[in-house]
Amino acid sequence: MPVVEVCIDEPAGIAAAVAGGADRIELCAALSVGGLTPPASLVRLAADAPIPVHLLARPRDGDFCYDAAEAALVAEDISLAAEAGLAGVVIGASAPDRRLDVPLLGQWVAHARDAGSRRGVPLSLTLHRAFDLCPDLPAALDVAVELGFDRILTSGGQPRAVDALPMLAELHRRAAGRIRILPGSGIDATCAPAILSTGVQELHASCRSPAGDAGELERRFGFQNGPRLRTDPERVRKLKACVASV
């Protein structure tokens, strides 16, 4: 059965993902900007989850071109994931032309392999959606394989994965068992069958629902913009049920 990964950014999200039957968690902060590195306190809490947890290491919002200080932060985040006993990390970096930053990614992959070997359990490595900004996705897939990644989180080069079915199918064919394709962005029970028809065996979703708005004072101070979204265990269950029926 295909794997369902749920991205979460708060303690309640861990419990909701588990209650809904998720197979894996991507641990983040600030999903409103696509996800950032979670705080160490949340990492330690997530380490007790009964399902595998992969840490997103993304030091800021915006592009994925990192300077030396930002690159060092990601390396520290990889160490944190290994030391906490998490199952994997999710990383990515772009060169100025939006191709993958091969030298930097190579350094991080080597660091992750070393961190995993020191704890006796390898870290699973996911290349995140910096991949989607690459000008040639099939070529970038081959680069990811050469770097040693285990999977690619991708929306097929479109903002929503369901709008990139031909590309997802092409990536799955090109992967040919060398690397796993993990479609994400806008995936729920309504579009999961179409995504799975491309041949992929993993899905990534936030499964969030509105959970109330802030008061007028909080909005005026900028502490919240728009409705708050929280991981919804029922949406996780529906996605899992859909996957099981395909």
C-alpha positions in Angstrom: 0.0 0.0 0.0 1.3 3.5 -0.8 2.9 5.5 2.1 1.1 8.6 3.3 3.4 11.3 4.7 1.8 14.2 6.6 3.6 17.5 7.1 2.9 19.1 10.5 4.2 22.2 12.3 2.9 22.0 15.9 2.6 19.4 18.7 -1.1 18.8 18.0 -0.2 18.0 14.5 1.9 15.0 15.6 -1.1 13.5 17.5 -3.5 14.3 14.7 -1.3 12.6 12.1 -0.8 9.5 14.2 -4.6 9.3 15.1 -5.5 9.6 11.4 -3.2 6.7 10.4 -0.3 8.5 8.7 2.6 6.4 7.9 5.2 9.1 8.3 5.6 12.7 9.5 7.5 15.5 7.9 8.3 17.8 10.9 8.3 21.5 10.1 7.6 25.0 11.4 5.7 27.7 9.5 3.8 25.6 6.9 2.2 28.9 5.8 5.5 29.7 3.9 6.0 26.1 2.7 7.7 24.9 5.9 10.8 25.9 7.8 13.1 24.1 10.3 11.2 23.2 13.4 12.5 24.2 16.9 14.6 21.7 18.9 11.8 21.4 21.5 9.4 20.2 18.8 12.1 17.8 17.4 12.5 16.2 20.8 8.8 15.8 21.2 8.4 14.3 17.8 11.1 11.8 18.5 8.7 9.9 20.7 6.1 9.5 17.9 5.2 5.9 17.0 5.8 6.5 13.3 9.0 7.7 11.4 9.6 11.4 11.5 11.7 13.3 8.9 12.9 16.8 9.8 12.7 19.6 7.2 15.9 21.6 7.3 15.1 25.0 5.7 16.5 28.0 7.6 14.4 30.7 6.0 11.6 31.4 3.6 12.1 32.5 0.0 14.6 30.9 -2.4 16.9 28.0 -1.8 20.2 29.7 -2.5 22.1 29.6 0.8 25.2 31.5 2.0 27.8 29.8 4.2 26.1 30.8 7.5 22.8 29.3 6.3 24.4 26.2 5.0 26.0 25.7 8.4 22.6 25.9 10.0 21.3 23.1 7.8 24.3 21.0 8.7 23.5 21.5 12.4 19.8 20.7 11.8 20.9 17.4 10.2 23.0 16.6 13.3 20.0 17.5 15.5 17.8 15.1 13.6 20.3 12.3 14.0 21.0 13.0 17.7 17.2 13.1 18.4 16.7 9.7 16.8 14.6 10.9 13.9 14.3 8.7 10.8 15.4 11.2 8.2 15.9 14.7 6.9 14.4 16.7 4.1 16.9 19.1 2.4 17.5 21.0 -0.8 19.6 23.8 -2.2 19.6 25.8 -5.5 22.4 27.3 -7.5 21.8 30.8 -8.8 20.5 29.4 -12.1 18.0 27.3 -10.0 19.7 24.0 -10.9 20.6 21.9 -7.9 23.6 23.2 -5.9 25.5 20.0 -6.2 28.6 20.9 -4.1 26.5 22.0 -1.2 24.1 19.1 -1.4 27.0 16.7 -1.6 28.4 18.1 1.6 25.0 17.8 3.4 24.5 14.2 2.2 28.0 13.2 3.3 27.3 14.9 6.7 24.0 13.1 7.0 25.5 9.7 6.2 28.2 10.3 8.8 25.7 11.4 11.4 23.6 8.3 10.7 26.5 5.9 10.9 27.6 7.4 14.2 24.2 6.5 15.7 24.1 3.1 14.0 21.0 3.9 11.9 21.1 5.7 8.6 19.1 8.8 8.0 16.7 8.6 5.1 17.3 11.5 2.7 14.6 13.4 0.9 15.3 16.2 -1.7 12.7 18.8 -1.1 10.9 21.1 -3.6 13.9 23.1 -4.5 13.8 20.4 -7.1 10.6 21.9 -8.6 12.4 25.1 -9.5 15.0 23.3 -11.6 14.8 24.1 -15.4 15.1 20.4 -16.3 13.4 18.1 -13.9 14.4 14.7 -15.4 18.0 15.8 -15.5 17.7 17.0 -11.9 16.4 13.6 -10.9 19.5 11.9 -12.3 21.6 14.4 -10.2 19.6 13.5 -7.1 20.3 9.8 -7.7 24.0 10.5 -8.1 24.0 12.5 -4.8 22.5 9.5 -3.0 19.0 10.8 -2.1 16.3 8.2 -1.3 13.4 10.2 -2.5 12.3 13.5 -4.2 9.4 15.5 -2.8 7.9 17.2 -5.9 4.8 18.7 -7.4 6.1 17.9 -10.8 7.2 21.5 -11.4 3.7 23.0 -11.0 2.3 24.7 -7.9 -0.1 21.8 -7.5 0.8 18.2 -8.1 -2.5 17.3 -9.7 -1.7 19.7 -12.5 1.6 17.9 -13.3 0.4 14.3 -13.9 2.4 13.7 -17.1 5.6 15.0 -15.5 5.1 12.9 -12.3 4.6 9.9 -14.5 7.7 10.7 -16.5 9.7 11.1 -13.3 8.4 7.8 -11.9 9.4 6.1 -15.1 12.8 7.7 -15.2 13.4 6.9 -11.5 13.1 3.2 -12.4 13.6 2.1 -8.8 16.7 4.2 -8.3 14.9 6.8 -6.2 11.3 7.2 -4.9 9.0 10.0 -6.2 7.0 11.6 -3.4 4.3 13.9 -4.9 3.1 16.7 -2.7 1.3 20.1 -2.8 -2.5 20.2 -2.8 -3.0 16.4 -2.4 -6.1 15.2 -0.7 -8.6 12.3 -1.0 -10.2 13.8 -4.1 -7.1 13.9 -6.2 -5.1 11.1 -4.7 -6.3 8.4 -7.2 -5.1 10.6 -10.1 -1.7 11.1 -8.5 -1.4 7.3 -7.8 -2.3 6.5 -11.4 1.2 7.8 -12.3 2.7 4.8 -10.6 4.1 6.5 -7.5 3.9 4.8 -4.1 4.2 7.7 -1.7 2.1 10.7 -1.1 2.8 13.9 0.9 -0.1 16.1 2.3 -0.8 18.6 5.0 -4.4 17.4 5.6 -5.2 20.7 7.4 -8.5 22.4 8.0 -9.4 25.8 9.3 -9.3 26.0 13.1 -10.6 29.5 13.9 -9.4 33.0 13.3 -7.5 35.3 15.7 -9.2 38.2 17.4 -9.1 41.7 16.1 -6.2 42.7 18.3 -4.0 39.7 17.2 -4.8 40.5 13.6 -4.0 44.2 14.0 -0.6 43.4 15.6 0.2 40.9 12.8 0.3 37.8 14.9 -1.9 35.9 12.5 -3.1 36.5 9.0 -6.2 34.7 7.9 -7.7 31.6 9.5 -5.4 29.2 11.4 -5.0 25.8 9.8 -4.4 22.7 11.8 -3.8 19.0 10.9 -7.2 17.3 10.7 -7.1 13.6 11.7 -10.3 13.0 9.7 -8.7 14.3 6.5 -5.7 12.0 7.2 -8.2 9.1 7.6 -9.9 10.0 4.4 -6.7 10.1 2.5 -5.6 6.8 4.0 -8.9 5.2 3.1 -8.6 6.5 -0.5 -5.1 5.1 -0.8 -6.3 1.7 0.5 -9.1 1.5 -2.1 -7.0 2.3 -5.1 
